Amino acid sequence: MHFINRAILMAAGRGERLMPLTGEIPKPLIPVHGTPMIESMIGALGRQGITEIHVVVGYMADRFAYLEDKYPGVRLIPNPLYDRCNNISSLYAAREYLEDVLIADADQLVRDDSALAPAFERSGYNAVRCTGPTREWLMQTDAEGIVTSCSRTGGTEGWQLYSISRWSAADGARLRARLEEAFADENRRNLYWDDVPMFLYPGDFRLGVREMDTAAVTEIDDLHELAAEDPSYRDLLAERYGIRI
């Protein structure tokens, strides 16, 4: 059994699909039901006993500074390449913290804190069993529950990957080594960091899935999903930007 000692939250991106809101505020700081999304994640981690939290920032980085005062265990890590590379650059910036770690996007709503529980048997991703069509990344597993493949374009049956993953000390060290190798190639700096274990070096890892209820975590990707989760945004978008949802 392994245990999480720390978390890395990815918060450097521009959140283009939530424009024009993200023209004024970084996506992880958008309040949903009154609480910024990143604080939903930090609170859930804290309730699971995970208080060492490294937040990788880039876009409007200064807006996150208050988190270090509000949450004593939070530290910001700047990603100076956030606007020139994909999120592989964010994990590269936090690469010294990859052992016994939980890695997650900072713009998720956590409804069930157990989705971030620190104990785990095998490195891998939170996932929801999918028996119908999806366009999200979809993993397949063998009889032992080991991930054998992943489709970027989805499919009809498998394990839908969520951007919450756990990495043991050994797997984290391997991930760091392969991340550094990939990042050294400028042609690979447009990749997601998840490409490193899933597609570039899958033979280095025997990843499992951590089954999660579909209601445990909500990923908000666009304005329609934001307004569906928090209907107050319907009026705000209409009044401020003339956008009707």
N, C-alpha and C positions, 0 to 999 in steps of 0.2 A: 504494500500500500504506500502511495506517495501522498504528500501534502503540499498544498500551495503555500508559499511564503510571501508572495507579492503578486501584484497585478500590473499590467501595462495597458493603458487605455489609449486608443488611437483617436486623436482629436485634431489632426493637422489639416484636413481637407477643406475645400471650399463649399461643399454641399450644394453643388450647382442645381440639383433637381428641386431644391427648396427656395430657389430665387423666386421673387425678390426679397423674401425674408432674410436670406443669408447674405444679402448685400449690406445688411445692417448689423447682423449678429452671427457668430459662428453657429453652425447647426447644433453641436452638442449643448450649447447654452440656450437654445430655444426652450421656453417653458412649456410644459404639457401638464395641464391641470395645476398650474402654478409652480411646478418644480422643473428647473432645467434638466434636460435629459441626462447630462453627465452626472448631476447630483443624485438622480435616481440610481445610477450605477454605483456611485461611490457609497451611498447609503446602504445599498444591498450588500456590497462587499464588506463594509464595516460590520454589519449584523452577522456576517459569516466569519468574523474574526480576521479579515484580510484588511490591514490598515496601511501597509506599505504599498503605495499606489503611485506609479510613474505615468504621467500624462504627457504624451507627445503632442506638441502644439506647433502650428505653423501659421495658418491664416488667422489674422487678428489675434495673434498670440497674447498680446497684452490684456485682452479681455478675460483671460483665464487666471490672471495673477491672484485674484481674490481667493482662489481655491486653496492656495498654500497657507493662507491665514485662517481660513474657516476649518480646514481639515489638516491637523498636524502631520499626518503621515503622507500627505500628497506632495509630490515634487514634479515640477514641470521640466520636460526635456525639449529643447528647441530642435525643430527639423528645418534647417535653412534651405532644403531642396524640395519642400512640399509642393511648390508650384512648377517644378521642372521634372519631377519624377512621380511615379505612382507610389502607393503606400509601402512598397518595399523599402523606400527611404526612411519611413517612420520607424519601422522595426529595426532597421540598421542603426538608427540614432539611439535606440534603446537596447542594443545588442548585449551589453554587459549584464543585463538583468534577466536573461532568458532561462535560467535554471529554476525549477520548481515554481513556475509562474503561470498565471492565467492571463491570456491576451484577449482583449475584446475591443470592439468598436465602442466609442463613448456615446454614441447617439442611439442607444437602445433603451426601451422602457422595461424594467424588470418588475414583474408582478409576483413572482415566486422566488424568494431569495435562494432556495435550494438549487436553483439553476447555476448558482455561483459557489456551490459548496466546495470546500478546500480539499477533501479527501478524494483520491482517484486511484484506479488500478492501472490504467494505461493512458498514455498521451493520446490526445485526439480532440475532436470537436463535439460540442453540443449539437444534437440533431433531432429532428422530428421525423417519425416514420411517415413516409409518403406513399399513398396507394392510388393517387390520381395525378393528372398532369401538373407539372410545375416548370417554371423557367429558371428557378434558382439552381445553384450548384447542387448536384445530386450524387451521393456516394453509394457505392455497392460494397457489400461485405461478404466474407466467406463464412463457412460454418462455425468458425471460432470467433466471429465478430470482428475480424481484421479487415480494414479498408483495402479493397483490391483495385478500385478505380473510382474516378470522379468525373462527372460530366459538367462542363461549364454552362451548357445550354439546357440543363434539366432533363426531364424524361417523365415516365409515368409511375415508376415504382423504385423505392430505395430510401435513402436517408437524406433528407434536406439539411444541408449544412447551415449552421448559424455561426455568426462571427464571434463565438466564445470558444476558446480552446485552452487546454491545459497541457503543460510540458514538464516532464520529469527533469531532474538534473542531467541525466545522461542524454536524453533526447534534446533537451535545451542546448547542451553543448554541441551536439551534432547540428542542430538547427543554426546555431550561431556560425559554425564553421562553413556550412553550405550557403548561408545568407551572405557572408563576407565574400565567398567565392563568386556567387552570382552578381553581387553588387559591383564587384571589380570590373565586370563586363558592362560597359556603358549601354550596350544594346539591350540589356536586360533590366534597365532601370525603369522601364515602363510597365513592369509586371506588378501584380499583387504579391504581397509577401507570401500568401498561401500557395502561390505557384511553386515556391521552393520545395516544400515537402510533398506537395500533391503531384506535381508534373515534372519538375526538373530532377529531383533525387528521390523518387518514391521508394527505391530499394533500400534507402538508409533508415527507414522508419517502418514500424509495425503499429500503425495507428488504429485506435478503436473509436467507437462512437459512444457518447454519453446521452442516452435517451432522455428527451425532455418533452413535457406536455406543450402542445402548440400554443397554449395561453400563457405560458410562463414568461415569455419574452416577446416583445413586439418591436419589430424593425420598421421605422418610418422612413420611407424612401422618397416620397413626393408630397405635394401640397394636398392632394386628395386624401392620402392616408393620414396626414396630420389633421385635417379637418374632420375626418371620420372618427379619429381618436379623441379630439378635443374640439367640439362643435363651435366653441367661441371663435375659432379662426375663420369660420365662414363669414361672420360679420366684419372681422378685422380686415380680411383680404378684400372684401367688397368695398368697405369704406376707405381704406388707405390706398389700395392699388387698383380698384375697379375690377378685381378678379372674382368671378362668381362660381362657386362650387356647389 
